[in-house]
Each structure stands twice: as C-alpha cells, then as structure tokens.
Amino acid sequence: MKAAVLKQFGSPLAIETLPEPALGTGEVIVDVMASRVLAYANAVLSGERKYLLELPVVPGAGAIGRVRATGPDATHLVKGDWVYCDPTIRSRDDAQSPDIILQGLTAADQKALPLQRYFHDGAWAEQMRLPTENAIRIGNIAEADAARWCAMGTLLVPHGGFLAAQLQAGETVLVNGATGGFGSAAVAVALGMGAACVIATGRNEKALADLARRLGPRVRTVAMRGEEQDDRKRILQAAPGPIDCVLDILPPAANAIQVRTAIMAVRPYGRVVLMGGVGMLGGADLDLPYPWMMRNCITLRGQWMYPPHAALLMAGLIRAGLVDLNQFEVTSFALDDANAAVANAARDSGPFRMTVIEPPKSR
C-alpha cells in the first residue's frame, strides 16, 4: 500500500510502498478515505513540539474510512461500513487508569510507549489498523463527503470538554479562546448541545465577528484586551445571566492571566474545564485564589481529548443537523502531495478551515 512516512524529524515525508497491515484479534483494518492535517502538524514533524513519536512512522491522527476486514470477535462491524477512526487509543489492561496514545501523533507519556509501538502508524496511508472499539460507525455517507466528515476530529476535542463539564441544555457557556480552530468548533458544539448562550472570547475581533455571523444571535463576543479586571467586567456584561460553565481552550502562546480572567467569571457552583496549552512553552503557571474557589464551590478539572462514547454522540449531533459540517471549508490533497498538505495546513489555519489528505479511492 502507499503511505507517507516520516523517517527523521525535520525531513520531508517520503511517499513509499509499505506492506499492508496485518489483522489481529480485537482489531479492524480500514481503507482510509480522508484524514485531516492538524494546523500544527509541521511543528510535530519537525520535532519542534517534541512529541513522543518513535520513527519511522506513518503520521495522521484520525480518519474517515470504510471497514476492509474485522477480527473474529467483531459482532457489529461489517466490510464496507463507514467509520470514524478515533485516534485516541486506550490500553485495555487497566480500566481505571488506562494509558493513552493518539495514533500517528503522540503517546501521553513514557508509560504509554508500548501501546504506541503496537498501534504505531496513523492514517496517511491507503490502509490503517486500529482497535475494534476505535472504528466508530457513522452511517452511510457519500464518498465525496468523507473529507468534510474529518471535521469530527476537530469537533470532538471541545465536545469532550463539555461532556466533562456536564453541560446542560439551556445553560450559558464561556468559550475562552474562541477564535482558533478548536475554539471556534467549541462554540458550534456548545450550541449544538443546547447552550442558551455562548460567550466567545478572543483577541481577533474579525474572527469574533465571523463567529457571530456564522452561528447566530446565541453567540455573544468579547474582544480580550489584556487587562484582567476590565476584560472580566465586559464578559459579565455580555452574558445574559450567570455563566454556568467555562471551557478554556487557549493555545500554548497565551498566558495564564487570560485563563484566570475567564475562570473567575463563572458563577458560584459553576464548572470550569481546562483543555488548552497554556504553560507548555514555559512562563507563569495558573494562579487562582484558594478562598474564592472554596467559598464559591467551583469545580475545576482538566480534560485531555474525550471519552470513548463521544464519537457516537457527535455523529448523532451531525446527523440531526445540530452541528453543521458545511461550516467547514476543506482543502484536499492527494496522498502523493502530503508534504504540500502539511505546509498548507500551517498557513491556511483558523476557524472552520481544514486541510485533508485523501488517499487513492480505487480498491
């Protein structure tokens, strides 16, 4: 099969012919129809992000594909099923504290490396092998729509945050960092889950205006100017009532004060979920007042990715028209042009913009 292979950090991807993946019990082989390219893929492939990724490797986190073969223990999946290939793979030998990898991207830590070495190669290939439970049926779709369905990979990240926050229909939500790829998706997901109002914060006023235009009057935007007290005051003025939950999804370049500004806008007994990258590049850590958190009974938790059932729920939101994939503008590249796809993803990133690699469709 044809695949894009990273042999050395900082070197171009090599387009090579590799052996087809071998099927094992508890596994599925999928014909890859489309796989998104992360906006920061070049930073991973260059080694800048220092992800736990052993080489050589076929990159590519997540895909839309069709089942080619199943193991003997599969009872529902059949050949030809359209599936979302969930890259979030969990070890099966500790249900309480599983180790996690993102297939074709990174291991969470050193303990997860044995799992990564087994489910090593990702989706930038004609075929891929993944655990049976990671092939999530999405129902029949037109082949031409496969690239747009790759948006599930972007939507599922904030969806995991809102599931962790136990977001309820009718609540008011604050999305902190709403002008990036994941942040803008978070606004759409919150609305799809029934939020009465989403307060969207960010520094890019043009992107904030576009969010409101795209997603309607339930979105209220607040431009962040960098002065904590004033920014928080304007957040509270924009909200129609108490803010029930905050999702922080700011990128690594942001600072901790921006996070605290949003967190401390939540109501008493409110919930806060941290999913961003603040602190990953050094700098001050998050500083929250102990008395305020204690006396206001604030729930604060971190969330990396999403639970296993999230993909099923997201497929349902899309099928119901509550989350609209047509919001996403897709630029597709052939597998032979994987290096061009990585470059395009870096320069053409932003809200509702997606770069996708589509392997040859002949089977």
Secondary structure, DSSP 8 states (H G I E B T S, - for coil): -EEEEB-STTS--EEEE-------TTEEEEEEEEEEE-TTHHHHHTTTT-----SSB-----EEEEEEEE-TT-SS--TT-EEEE--EEE-SS-SSS--EEETTTEESSGGGHHHHHHS---SSBSEEEEEGGGEEE-----GGGHHHHTTHHHHHHHHHHHHHTT--TT-EEEEESTTSHHHHHHHHHHHHTT-SEEEEEES-HHHHHHHHHHH-TTEEEEE--S-HHHHHHHHHHHSSS-EEEEEE---TTS-HHHHHHHHTTEEEEEEEEE-S-TTTTSS------HHHHHHTT-EEEE--S--TTHHHHHHHHHHTTSS-GGG-EEEEEEGGGHHHHHHHHHHS-STTEEEEEE-----
